[in-house]
Amino acid sequence: MASRKGQIKKLDKLAREAVLKRDKNICQKCGKHVEGQNAHISHVIPKSKGYALRWDLKNLKVLCFNCHINIWHKNPLEAWEWFKGKFPERAKYLEEHKNDMIPGHERDEFIESKLKELNV
């Protein structure tokens, strides 16, 4: 079995690939086609809030570098209002789950389930 760090790295990669595919490499804010390092996978609820939403595709979106840094991070309230308008169902879901936590003793099992889910 891979280390937790290795599993997290793999999950980040799988989530990135899934979101790029879903969003067709298009910045969800400005509509620009993005590739490589300009294609940022942005979390609505920050990954610092824990594992619960880190790899939830409803919590992820493609943004170009400019929109990610200069809009999403510098104007978070305005960015949240934009997100709610563009993705109302996802915003509602995230509001309901923003405080979900995965207790430490359940993290390995949670990570394993996410690997199975995203490794389709």
C-alpha positions as CSV (number, residue, x, y, z in Angstrom):
1,M,0.0,0.0,0.0
2,A,1.3,3.5,-0.9
3,S,2.0,6.0,1.8
4,R,-0.7,8.5,2.7
5,K,1.5,11.2,1.1
6,G,1.7,9.1,-2.1
7,Q,-2.1,8.5,-2.1
8,I,-2.8,12.2,-1.6
9,K,-0.5,13.1,-4.5
10,K,-2.3,10.5,-6.7
11,L,-5.7,11.8,-5.6
12,D,-4.7,15.4,-6.5
13,K,-3.6,14.2,-9.9
14,L,-6.8,12.2,-10.5
15,A,-9.0,15.0,-9.4
16,R,-7.1,17.5,-11.7
17,E,-7.5,15.2,-14.7
18,A,-11.3,14.7,-14.0
19,V,-11.9,18.4,-13.6
20,L,-10.0,19.4,-16.7
21,K,-12.0,16.8,-18.6
22,R,-15.3,17.9,-17.2
23,D,-14.6,21.6,-17.8
24,K,-13.0,20.9,-21.2
25,N,-9.8,23.0,-20.2
26,I,-11.9,26.1,-20.2
27,C,-11.5,28.8,-17.5
28,Q,-14.9,28.8,-15.8
29,K,-14.7,32.5,-15.1
30,C,-13.4,34.1,-18.3
31,G,-14.0,31.3,-20.8
32,K,-10.4,31.1,-22.0
33,H,-9.0,27.7,-23.1
34,V,-6.1,26.8,-20.7
35,E,-3.3,24.2,-20.9
36,G,-0.4,23.2,-18.7
37,Q,0.6,25.5,-15.8
38,N,-2.0,28.1,-16.8
39,A,-4.8,25.6,-16.0
40,H,-5.4,26.0,-12.3
41,I,-7.6,23.6,-10.4
42,S,-9.2,25.9,-7.9
43,H,-11.1,24.8,-4.7
44,V,-14.2,26.6,-3.7
45,I,-13.9,25.5,-0.1
46,P,-10.2,25.6,0.6
47,K,-8.3,22.3,1.0
48,S,-7.0,23.6,4.3
49,K,-10.5,22.9,5.6
50,G,-9.7,19.2,5.6
51,Y,-10.2,16.1,3.5
52,A,-14.0,16.1,3.2
53,L,-14.2,18.3,0.1
54,R,-10.6,18.3,-1.1
55,W,-11.3,15.9,-3.9
56,D,-15.0,16.4,-4.3
57,L,-15.5,17.4,-7.9
58,K,-18.3,19.8,-6.9
59,N,-15.7,21.8,-5.0
60,L,-13.3,22.1,-7.9
61,K,-13.2,24.2,-11.0
62,V,-10.8,25.1,-13.8
63,L,-9.6,28.7,-13.7
64,C,-6.8,30.4,-15.7
65,F,-3.9,31.8,-13.7
66,N,-5.3,35.3,-13.9
67,C,-8.8,34.5,-12.7
68,H,-7.5,32.2,-10.0
69,I,-5.1,34.6,-8.4
70,N,-6.6,38.0,-9.2
71,I,-10.3,37.2,-8.8
72,W,-10.7,34.1,-6.8
73,H,-8.1,34.8,-4.2
74,K,-8.1,38.6,-4.1
75,N,-11.9,39.1,-4.2
76,P,-13.3,36.0,-2.4
77,L,-16.7,37.4,-1.6
78,E,-17.2,38.6,-5.2
79,A,-15.9,35.3,-6.5
80,W,-18.3,33.4,-4.2
81,E,-21.3,35.4,-5.6
82,W,-20.1,34.6,-9.1
83,F,-19.9,30.9,-8.3
84,K,-23.3,30.8,-6.7
85,G,-24.8,32.5,-9.8
86,K,-23.0,30.2,-12.3
87,F,-23.3,26.9,-10.3
88,P,-26.3,27.3,-7.9
89,E,-26.7,23.5,-7.3
90,R,-23.0,23.1,-6.5
91,A,-23.0,26.2,-4.3
92,K,-26.0,24.9,-2.3
93,Y,-24.2,21.5,-1.9
94,L,-21.0,23.2,-0.7
95,E,-22.9,25.4,1.8
96,E,-24.5,22.2,3.2
97,H,-21.1,20.4,3.5
98,K,-18.6,23.2,4.1
99,N,-18.0,22.1,7.7
100,D,-17.9,18.4,7.1
101,M,-14.9,16.8,8.8
102,I,-13.2,13.4,8.4
103,P,-11.9,12.3,11.8
104,G,-8.3,11.2,11.9
105,H,-9.0,7.6,12.5
106,E,-11.2,7.5,9.3
107,R,-8.8,9.3,6.9
108,D,-7.1,6.2,5.5
109,E,-10.5,4.6,4.7
110,F,-11.8,7.9,3.2
111,I,-8.7,8.2,1.0
112,E,-9.1,4.6,-0.2
113,S,-12.7,5.3,-1.1
114,K,-11.8,8.5,-3.0
115,L,-9.1,6.6,-4.9
116,K,-11.7,4.1,-6.0
117,E,-14.2,6.8,-6.9
118,L,-11.8,8.9,-9.0
119,N,-9.8,6.0,-10.5
120,V,-12.8,5.0,-12.8
